[in-house]
Amino acid sequence: MDKDCFMKTHYDEKADVLYVWWAKPTEVICVELDEGIVLHLDANSDKLVGYTII
């Protein structure tokens, strides 16, 4: 596995929201894929770097 790879997850129980990230971009574009699903794209490369499920 690449030493620069990671995966961070956080579940906010109070808000019932799951956050998942596997990259650390400096700038992110958020795109709502469907109701309650938000994709996080690196603004410089358009690569998927995480998502949120509400």
N, CA, C and O atoms as a Maestro MAE file, in Angstrom:
{
 s_m_m2io_version
 :::
 2.0.0
}

f_m_ct {
 s_m_title
 :::
 protein
 m_atom[216] {
  # First column is atom index #
  i_m_mmod_type
  r_m_x_coord
  r_m_y_coord
  r_m_z_coord
  i_m_residue_number
  s_m_chain_name
  s_m_pdb_residue_name
  s_m_pdb_atom_name
  i_m_atomic_number
  :::
  1 25 0.845 -1.175 0.000 1 A "MET " " N  " 7
  2 3 0.000 0.000 0.000 1 A "MET " " CA " 6
  3 2 0.894 1.243 0.000 1 A "MET " " C  " 6
  4 15 1.931 1.267 0.663 1 A "MET " " O  " 8
  5 25 0.500 2.242 -0.723 2 A "ASP " " N  " 7
  6 3 1.223 3.503 -0.801 2 A "ASP " " CA " 6
  7 2 1.227 4.167 0.573 2 A "ASP " " C  " 6
  8 15 0.180 4.303 1.206 2 A "ASP " " O  " 8
  9 25 2.425 4.585 1.038 3 A "LYS " " N  " 7
  10 3 2.515 5.187 2.368 3 A "LYS " " CA " 6
  11 2 1.775 6.518 2.468 3 A "LYS " " C  " 6
  12 15 1.477 6.971 3.573 3 A "LYS " " O  " 8
  13 25 1.470 7.161 1.324 4 A "ASP " " N  " 7
  14 3 0.740 8.420 1.333 4 A "ASP " " CA " 6
  15 2 -0.773 8.214 1.332 4 A "ASP " " C  " 6
  16 15 -1.531 9.178 1.435 4 A "ASP " " O  " 8
  17 25 -1.209 6.967 1.215 5 A "CYS " " N  " 7
  18 3 -2.638 6.669 1.210 5 A "CYS " " CA " 6
  19 2 -3.164 6.576 2.643 5 A "CYS " " C  " 6
  20 15 -2.462 6.141 3.555 5 A "CYS " " O  " 8
  21 25 -4.374 6.981 2.807 6 A "PHE " " N  " 7
  22 3 -5.029 6.870 4.102 6 A "PHE " " CA " 6
  23 2 -6.527 6.853 3.860 6 A "PHE " " C  " 6
  24 15 -6.992 7.185 2.770 6 A "PHE " " O  " 8
  25 25 -7.258 6.477 4.852 7 A "MET " " N  " 7
  26 3 -8.703 6.604 4.792 7 A "MET " " CA " 6
  27 2 -9.162 7.072 6.157 7 A "MET " " C  " 6
  28 15 -8.827 6.478 7.182 7 A "MET " " O  " 8
  29 25 -9.926 8.136 6.153 8 A "LYS " " N  " 7
  30 3 -10.452 8.674 7.397 8 A "LYS " " CA " 6
  31 2 -11.970 8.622 7.330 8 A "LYS " " C  " 6
  32 15 -12.577 9.018 6.335 8 A "LYS " " O  " 8
  33 25 -12.564 8.134 8.389 9 A "THR " " N  " 7
  34 3 -14.019 8.098 8.465 9 A "THR " " CA " 6
  35 2 -14.454 8.741 9.774 9 A "THR " " C  " 6
  36 15 -13.738 8.715 10.775 9 A "THR " " O  " 8
  37 25 -15.628 9.306 9.736 10 A "HIS " " N  " 7
  38 3 -16.211 9.877 10.947 10 A "HIS " " CA " 6
  39 2 -17.724 9.741 10.837 10 A "HIS " " C  " 6
  40 15 -18.325 10.113 9.829 10 A "HIS " " O  " 8
  41 25 -18.318 9.210 11.875 11 A "TYR " " N  " 7
  42 3 -19.776 9.123 11.932 11 A "TYR " " CA " 6
  43 2 -20.265 10.064 13.014 11 A "TYR " " C  " 6
  44 15 -19.918 9.909 14.185 11 A "TYR " " O  " 8
  45 25 -21.065 11.035 12.627 12 A "ASP " " N  " 7
  46 3 -21.667 11.975 13.563 12 A "ASP " " CA " 6
  47 2 -23.015 11.396 13.966 12 A "ASP " " C  " 6
  48 15 -24.004 11.517 13.242 12 A "ASP " " O  " 8
  49 25 -23.036 10.769 15.124 13 A "GLU " " N  " 7
  50 3 -24.244 10.077 15.576 13 A "GLU " " CA " 6
  51 2 -25.410 11.037 15.790 13 A "GLU " " C  " 6
  52 15 -26.555 10.706 15.484 13 A "GLU " " O  " 8
  53 25 -25.122 12.210 16.309 14 A "LYS " " N  " 7
  54 3 -26.180 13.185 16.584 14 A "LYS " " CA " 6
  55 2 -26.863 13.647 15.293 14 A "LYS " " C  " 6
  56 15 -28.086 13.779 15.247 14 A "LYS " " O  " 8
  57 25 -26.067 13.892 14.244 15 A "ALA " " N  " 7
  58 3 -26.616 14.354 12.963 15 A "ALA " " CA " 6
  59 2 -26.931 13.194 12.020 15 A "ALA " " C  " 6
  60 15 -27.552 13.405 10.979 15 A "ALA " " O  " 8
  61 25 -26.509 11.958 12.370 16 A "ASP " " N  " 7
  62 3 -26.679 10.771 11.534 16 A "ASP " " CA " 6
  63 2 -26.041 10.982 10.155 16 A "ASP " " C  " 6
  64 15 -26.690 10.800 9.125 16 A "ASP " " O  " 8
  65 25 -24.744 11.373 10.156 17 A "VAL " " N  " 7
  66 3 -24.008 11.665 8.927 17 A "VAL " " CA " 6
  67 2 -22.683 10.910 8.948 17 A "VAL " " C  " 6
  68 15 -21.976 10.915 9.956 17 A "VAL " " O  " 8
  69 25 -22.348 10.260 7.828 18 A "LEU " " N  " 7
  70 3 -21.083 9.546 7.673 18 A "LEU " " CA " 6
  71 2 -20.187 10.315 6.716 18 A "LEU " " C  " 6
  72 15 -20.605 10.662 5.611 18 A "LEU " " O  " 8
  73 25 -18.952 10.581 7.137 19 A "TYR " " N  " 7
  74 3 -17.951 11.258 6.312 19 A "TYR " " CA " 6
  75 2 -16.825 10.276 6.015 19 A "TYR " " C  " 6
  76 15 -16.335 9.605 6.923 19 A "TYR " " O  " 8
  77 25 -16.407 10.185 4.754 20 A "VAL " " N  " 7
  78 3 -15.306 9.303 4.354 20 A "VAL " " CA " 6
  79 2 -14.372 10.087 3.450 20 A "VAL " " C  " 6
  80 15 -14.813 10.711 2.484 20 A "VAL " " O  " 8
  81 25 -13.052 10.055 3.770 21 A "TRP " " N  " 7
  82 3 -12.031 10.747 2.979 21 A "TRP " " CA " 6
  83 2 -10.841 9.827 2.781 21 A "TRP " " C  " 6
  84 15 -10.480 9.080 3.691 21 A "TRP " " O  " 8
  85 25 -10.224 9.868 1.606 22 A "TRP " " N  " 7
  86 3 -8.994 9.104 1.381 22 A "TRP " " CA " 6
  87 2 -7.917 9.932 0.701 22 A "TRP " " C  " 6
  88 15 -6.949 9.372 0.187 22 A "TRP " " O  " 8
  89 25 -8.058 11.226 0.686 23 A "ALA " " N  " 7
  90 3 -7.033 12.133 0.167 23 A "ALA " " CA " 6
  91 2 -7.166 13.470 0.872 23 A "ALA " " C  " 6
  92 15 -8.204 13.774 1.461 23 A "ALA " " O  " 8
  93 25 -6.097 14.274 0.807 24 A "LYS " " N  " 7
  94 3 -6.094 15.584 1.463 24 A "LYS " " CA " 6
  95 2 -5.920 16.689 0.423 24 A "LYS " " C  " 6
  96 15 -4.843 17.279 0.332 24 A "LYS " " O  " 8
  97 25 -6.940 16.975 -0.348 25 A "PRO " " N  " 7
  98 3 -6.809 18.045 -1.337 25 A "PRO " " CA " 6
  99 2 -6.814 19.416 -0.669 25 A "PRO " " C  " 6
  100 15 -7.333 19.582 0.435 25 A "PRO " " O  " 8
  101 25 -6.233 20.386 -1.348 26 A "THR " " N  " 7
  102 3 -6.222 21.741 -0.801 26 A "THR " " CA " 6
  103 2 -7.536 22.455 -1.070 26 A "THR " " C  " 6
  104 15 -7.944 23.337 -0.314 26 A "THR " " O  " 8
  105 25 -8.196 22.062 -2.157 27 A "GLU " " N  " 7
  106 3 -9.468 22.672 -2.526 27 A "GLU " " CA " 6
  107 2 -10.423 21.572 -2.977 27 A "GLU " " C  " 6
  108 15 -10.032 20.674 -3.722 27 A "GLU " " O  " 8
  109 25 -11.662 21.643 -2.530 28 A "VAL " " N  " 7
  110 3 -12.637 20.592 -2.821 28 A "VAL " " CA " 6
  111 2 -13.881 21.187 -3.469 28 A "VAL " " C  " 6
  112 15 -14.330 22.278 -3.119 28 A "VAL " " O  " 8
  113 25 -14.422 20.434 -4.424 29 A "ILE " " N  " 7
  114 3 -15.711 20.755 -5.030 29 A "ILE " " CA " 6
  115 2 -16.691 19.693 -4.538 29 A "ILE " " C  " 6
  116 15 -16.407 18.499 -4.625 29 A "ILE " " O  " 8
  117 25 -17.830 20.116 -4.029 30 A "CYS " " N  " 7
  118 3 -18.850 19.182 -3.545 30 A "CYS " " CA " 6
  119 2 -19.969 19.091 -4.569 30 A "CYS " " C  " 6
  120 15 -20.479 20.103 -5.051 30 A "CYS " " O  " 8
  121 25 -20.340 17.855 -4.890 31 A "VAL " " N  " 7
  122 3 -21.383 17.598 -5.873 31 A "VAL " " CA " 6
  123 2 -22.408 16.664 -5.236 31 A "VAL " " C  " 6
  124 15 -22.059 15.580 -4.768 31 A "VAL " " O  " 8
  125 25 -23.673 17.086 -5.220 32 A "GLU " " N  " 7
  126 3 -24.723 16.220 -4.677 32 A "GLU " " CA " 6
  127 2 -25.127 15.219 -5.745 32 A "GLU " " C  " 6
  128 15 -25.758 15.574 -6.740 32 A "GLU " " O  " 8
  129 25 -24.755 13.964 -5.529 33 A "LEU " " N  " 7
  130 3 -25.035 12.895 -6.479 33 A "LEU " " CA " 6
  131 2 -26.513 12.530 -6.463 33 A "LEU " " C  " 6
  132 15 -27.133 12.341 -7.509 33 A "LEU " " O  " 8
  133 25 -27.054 12.435 -5.281 34 A "ASP " " N  " 7
  134 3 -28.446 12.088 -5.072 34 A "ASP " " CA " 6
  135 2 -28.819 12.669 -3.709 34 A "ASP " " C  " 6
  136 15 -27.946 13.129 -2.974 34 A "ASP " " O  " 8
  137 25 -30.065 12.651 -3.380 35 A "GLU " " N  " 7
  138 3 -30.474 13.199 -2.088 35 A "GLU " " CA " 6
  139 2 -29.743 12.473 -0.963 35 A "GLU " " C  " 6
  140 15 -29.888 11.262 -0.792 35 A "GLU " " O  " 8
  141 25 -28.957 13.227 -0.200 36 A "GLY " " N  " 7
  142 3 -28.239 12.646 0.933 36 A "GLY " " CA " 6
  143 2 -26.872 12.081 0.620 36 A "GLY " " C  " 6
  144 15 -26.205 11.572 1.521 36 A "GLY " " O  " 8
  145 25 -26.428 12.153 -0.634 37 A "ILE " " N  " 7
  146 3 -25.106 11.650 -1.015 37 A "ILE " " CA " 6
  147 2 -24.326 12.775 -1.684 37 A "ILE " " C  " 6
  148 15 -24.707 13.270 -2.745 37 A "ILE " " O  " 8
  149 25 -23.222 13.171 -1.043 38 A "VAL " " N  " 7
  150 3 -22.403 14.263 -1.552 38 A "VAL " " CA " 6
  151 2 -21.011 13.731 -1.868 38 A "VAL " " C  " 6
  152 15 -20.360 13.132 -1.013 38 A "VAL " " O  " 8
  153 25 -20.559 13.951 -3.100 39 A "LEU " " N  " 7
  154 3 -19.215 13.551 -3.508 39 A "LEU " " CA " 6
  155 2 -18.281 14.734 -3.326 39 A "LEU " " C  " 6
  156 15 -18.672 15.881 -3.541 39 A "LEU " " O  " 8
  157 25 -17.036 14.449 -2.927 40 A "HIS " " N  " 7
  158 3 -16.017 15.478 -2.743 40 A "HIS " " CA " 6
  159 2 -14.931 15.250 -3.786 40 A "HIS " " C  " 6
  160 15 -14.256 14.221 -3.771 40 A "HIS " " O  " 8
  161 25 -14.764 16.209 -4.688 41 A "LEU " " N  " 7
  162 3 -13.797 16.105 -5.772 41 A "LEU " " CA " 6
  163 2 -12.659 17.094 -5.554 41 A "LEU " " C  " 6
  164 15 -12.878 18.223 -5.116 41 A "LEU " " O  " 8
  165 25 -11.441 16.654 -5.865 42 A "ASP " " N  " 7
  166 3 -10.290 17.558 -5.822 42 A "ASP " " CA " 6
  167 2 -10.497 18.609 -6.904 42 A "ASP " " C  " 6
  168 15 -10.684 18.265 -8.071 42 A "ASP " " O  " 8
  169 25 -10.467 19.871 -6.534 43 A "ALA " " N  " 7
  170 3 -10.746 20.969 -7.468 43 A "ALA " " CA " 6
  171 2 -9.704 21.065 -8.575 43 A "ALA " " C  " 6
  172 15 -9.998 21.585 -9.651 43 A "ALA " " O  " 8
  173 25 -8.491 20.574 -8.330 44 A "ASN " " N  " 7
  174 3 -7.427 20.665 -9.326 44 A "ASN " " CA " 6
  175 2 -7.415 19.496 -10.301 44 A "ASN " " C  " 6
  176 15 -7.025 19.662 -11.457 44 A "ASN " " O  " 8
  177 25 -7.834 18.318 -9.854 45 A "SER " " N  " 7
  178 3 -7.750 17.135 -10.716 45 A "SER " " CA " 6
  179 2 -9.101 16.488 -11.014 45 A "SER " " C  " 6
  180 15 -9.176 15.594 -11.857 45 A "SER " " O  " 8
  181 25 -10.156 16.913 -10.347 46 A "ASP " " N  " 7
  182 3 -11.494 16.323 -10.466 46 A "ASP " " CA " 6
  183 2 -11.549 14.865 -10.005 46 A "ASP " " C  " 6
  184 15 -12.506 14.157 -10.320 46 A "ASP " " O  " 8
  185 25 -10.540 14.407 -9.266 47 A "LYS " " N  " 7
  186 3 -10.551 13.040 -8.734 47 A "LYS " " CA " 6
  187 2 -11.411 12.989 -7.480 47 A "LYS " " C  " 6
  188 15 -11.432 13.926 -6.682 47 A "LYS " " O  " 8
  189 25 -12.114 11.884 -7.325 48 A "LEU " " N  " 7
  190 3 -12.939 11.661 -6.131 48 A "LEU " " CA " 6
  191 2 -12.021 11.462 -4.925 48 A "LEU " " C  " 6
  192 15 -11.147 10.596 -4.948 48 A "LEU " " O  " 8
  193 25 -12.214 12.252 -3.884 49 A "VAL " " N  " 7
  194 3 -11.361 12.161 -2.687 49 A "VAL " " CA " 6
  195 2 -12.152 11.829 -1.431 49 A "VAL " " C  " 6
  196 15 -11.568 11.626 -0.366 49 A "VAL " " O  " 8
  197 25 -13.489 11.769 -1.546 50 A "GLY " " N  " 7
  198 3 -14.299 11.429 -0.391 50 A "GLY " " CA " 6
  199 2 -15.778 11.588 -0.696 50 A "GLY " " C  " 6
  200 15 -16.179 11.999 -1.785 50 A "GLY " " O  " 8
  201 25 -16.575 11.246 0.312 51 A "TYR " " N  " 7
  202 3 -18.020 11.400 0.159 51 A "TYR " " CA " 6
  203 2 -18.660 11.544 1.528 51 A "TYR " " C  " 6
  204 15 -18.059 11.212 2.550 51 A "TYR " " O  " 8
  205 25 -19.874 12.040 1.530 52 A "THR " " N  " 7
  206 3 -20.670 12.192 2.738 52 A "THR " " CA " 6
  207 2 -22.036 11.575 2.484 52 A "THR " " C  " 6
  208 15 -22.644 11.792 1.436 52 A "THR " " O  " 8
  209 25 -22.510 10.805 3.453 53 A "ILE " " N  " 7
  210 3 -23.850 10.235 3.367 53 A "ILE " " CA " 6
  211 2 -24.655 10.800 4.526 53 A "ILE " " C  " 6
  212 15 -24.305 10.627 5.693 53 A "ILE " " O  " 8
  213 25 -25.736 11.475 4.177 54 A "ILE " " N  " 7
  214 3 -26.581 12.119 5.180 54 A "ILE " " CA " 6
  215 2 -27.815 11.279 5.405 54 A "ILE " " C  " 6
  216 15 -28.668 11.640 6.216 54 A "ILE " " O  " 8
  :::
 }
 m_bond[215] {
  # First column is bond index #
  i_m_from
  i_m_to
  i_m_order
  :::
  1 1 2 1
  2 2 3 1
  3 3 4 2
  4 3 5 1
  5 5 6 1
  6 6 7 1
  7 7 8 2
  8 7 9 1
  9 9 10 1
  10 10 11 1
  11 11 12 2
  12 11 13 1
  13 13 14 1
  14 14 15 1
  15 15 16 2
  16 15 17 1
  17 17 18 1
  18 18 19 1
  19 19 20 2
  20 19 21 1
  21 21 22 1
  22 22 23 1
  23 23 24 2
  24 23 25 1
  25 25 26 1
  26 26 27 1
  27 27 28 2
  28 27 29 1
  29 29 30 1
  30 30 31 1
  31 31 32 2
  32 31 33 1
  33 33 34 1
  34 34 35 1
  35 35 36 2
  36 35 37 1
  37 37 38 1
  38 38 39 1
  39 39 40 2
  40 39 41 1
  41 41 42 1
  42 42 43 1
  43 43 44 2
  44 43 45 1
  45 45 46 1
  46 46 47 1
  47 47 48 2
  48 47 49 1
  49 49 50 1
  50 50 51 1
  51 51 52 2
  52 51 53 1
  53 53 54 1
  54 54 55 1
  55 55 56 2
  56 55 57 1
  57 57 58 1
  58 58 59 1
  59 59 60 2
  60 59 61 1
  61 61 62 1
  62 62 63 1
  63 63 64 2
  64 63 65 1
  65 65 66 1
  66 66 67 1
  67 67 68 2
  68 67 69 1
  69 69 70 1
  70 70 71 1
  71 71 72 2
  72 71 73 1
  73 73 74 1
  74 74 75 1
  75 75 76 2
  76 75 77 1
  77 77 78 1
  78 78 79 1
  79 79 80 2
  80 79 81 1
  81 81 82 1
  82 82 83 1
  83 83 84 2
  84 83 85 1
  85 85 86 1
  86 86 87 1
  87 87 88 2
  88 87 89 1
  89 89 90 1
  90 90 91 1
  91 91 92 2
  92 91 93 1
  93 93 94 1
  94 94 95 1
  95 95 96 2
  96 95 97 1
  97 97 98 1
  98 98 99 1
  99 99 100 2
  100 99 101 1
  101 101 102 1
  102 102 103 1
  103 103 104 2
  104 103 105 1
  105 105 106 1
  106 106 107 1
  107 107 108 2
  108 107 109 1
  109 109 110 1
  110 110 111 1
  111 111 112 2
  112 111 113 1
  113 113 114 1
  114 114 115 1
  115 115 116 2
  116 115 117 1
  117 117 118 1
  118 118 119 1
  119 119 120 2
  120 119 121 1
  121 121 122 1
  122 122 123 1
  123 123 124 2
  124 123 125 1
  125 125 126 1
  126 126 127 1
  127 127 128 2
  128 127 129 1
  129 129 130 1
  130 130 131 1
  131 131 132 2
  132 131 133 1
  133 133 134 1
  134 134 135 1
  135 135 136 2
  136 135 137 1
  137 137 138 1
  138 138 139 1
  139 139 140 2
  140 139 141 1
  141 141 142 1
  142 142 143 1
  143 143 144 2
  144 143 145 1
  145 145 146 1
  146 146 147 1
  147 147 148 2
  148 147 149 1
  149 149 150 1
  150 150 151 1
  151 151 152 2
  152 151 153 1
  153 153 154 1
  154 154 155 1
  155 155 156 2
  156 155 157 1
  157 157 158 1
  158 158 159 1
  159 159 160 2
  160 159 161 1
  161 161 162 1
  162 162 163 1
  163 163 164 2
  164 163 165 1
  165 165 166 1
  166 166 167 1
  167 167 168 2
  168 167 169 1
  169 169 170 1
  170 170 171 1
  171 171 172 2
  172 171 173 1
  173 173 174 1
  174 174 175 1
  175 175 176 2
  176 175 177 1
  177 177 178 1
  178 178 179 1
  179 179 180 2
  180 179 181 1
  181 181 182 1
  182 182 183 1
  183 183 184 2
  184 183 185 1
  185 185 186 1
  186 186 187 1
  187 187 188 2
  188 187 189 1
  189 189 190 1
  190 190 191 1
  191 191 192 2
  192 191 193 1
  193 193 194 1
  194 194 195 1
  195 195 196 2
  196 195 197 1
  197 197 198 1
  198 198 199 1
  199 199 200 2
  200 199 201 1
  201 201 202 1
  202 202 203 1
  203 203 204 2
  204 203 205 1
  205 205 206 1
  206 206 207 1
  207 207 208 2
  208 207 209 1
  209 209 210 1
  210 210 211 1
  211 211 212 2
  212 211 213 1
  213 213 214 1
  214 214 215 1
  215 215 216 2
  :::
 }
}
